[in-house]
Amino acid sequence: MNTFGNLLRVTTFGESHGPGVGCIVDGLPAGLPIDLDEVQHQLARRRPGQSAITTQRSEADAPEVLSGLYEGRTTGAPVALFIRNTDARPQDYSQIAQSFRPSHADYTYEAKYGNRDPRGGGRSSARATAAWVAAAALVRPWLASMGILAEAWVSQVGPIVLPADYLPTAGDLALGELHPTRCPHPALAAKIEELITQVRDAGDTIGGVVAARISGLPVGLGEPLHDKLHARLGQAMLTINAVKGFEYGDGFAMAALRGSQANDSFIATEGGIRTATNHSGGIQGGISNGEQVPFRVAFKPVATLLQAQETVTISGQPTTLAARGRHDPCVLPRAVPIVEAMALLVVADFVLLSKARDFA
């Protein structure tokens, strides 16, 4: 539905070309300091119109606090944030009101509900992800104070792939943030930007992969059997628009290994028990083991093309449809903060669940 989380519950609302989008975050501890500048910063990383290779829709994405904060701290009441749509152009979608765009939610929404909002997909639009980013920005500094970080970057666009053994440092990621592709590898970032520009000029789109890692997790986060940490992460990532795949640790590559190659041996260190390798991606039995959690999220090409495509009308008559308006030729650069946000929301919920178990 429109709410996810157990103790930290995030409900989102709004449509792409309606008055705006927003979130209600319930379960935040009272007295938690909230940095609204951090919320604005994270929204700026996701916002449209940030570079020549993203949609040219221009939204400031300035969050308005409606409830739950007093003098910069949470009160224990739900925190409600609203982000107004200031550059909506619903007229750009008038031609699709009677037709179904290929690979969009138009047909399935119409079939399920008997109606739909054709303005940019309405509720199915990636515009709704701004609310997730805003919600996660509320807990990001709190988690960081515990040493918990979620970092993501563009690791592939089309056929251009970062080397398998490339692990960006914090400095690499900071430099990557300055590049419109959000790829931390300078040489490949330039090639990716060139490719996205070519695809955009051809009226086409292209997909890719966002790589990410969660570091600083304590041992013990995750609730078997149906709330395993990796299951919740997978659900969160597959909720993001255009996501087609999720893997953590060695993922699908483990299917080609033997157990003697894939097992992570335990070792004793001054800091406690660790694993010698991390094929399992920091999660065993659905519970964090204290190691880093690396994962990858695959995004399909954006379904909206500025090319003529064959489709049908609501009545089933064949027609040809070419999109108009402002659209991303590649969603990957703007997806990076969304992937981080969803990971942080999952982790924050598990941290609260863990504290609820602590009776000492």
Secondary structure, 3 states (H helix, E strand, C coil): CCEECCCCEEEEEECCCCCEEEEEEECCCCCCECCHHHHHHHHHHHCCCCCCCCCCCCCCCCEEEEECEECCEECCCCEEEEEECCCCCHHHHHHHCCECCCCCCHHHHHHHHCCCCCCCCHHHCHHHHHHHHHHHHHHHHHHHHCCCEEEEEEEEECCEECCCCCCCCHHHHHHHHCCCCCCCCHHHHHHHHHHHHHHHHCCCCCCEEEEEEEECCCCCCCECCCECHHHHHHHHHHHCCCEEEEEECCHHHHHHCCHHHHCCCEEEECCEEEECCCCCCCEECCEECCCCEEEEEEECCCCCCCCEEEEEECCCCEEEEECCCCCCCCCHHHHHHHHHHHHHHHHHHHHHHHHHCCCC
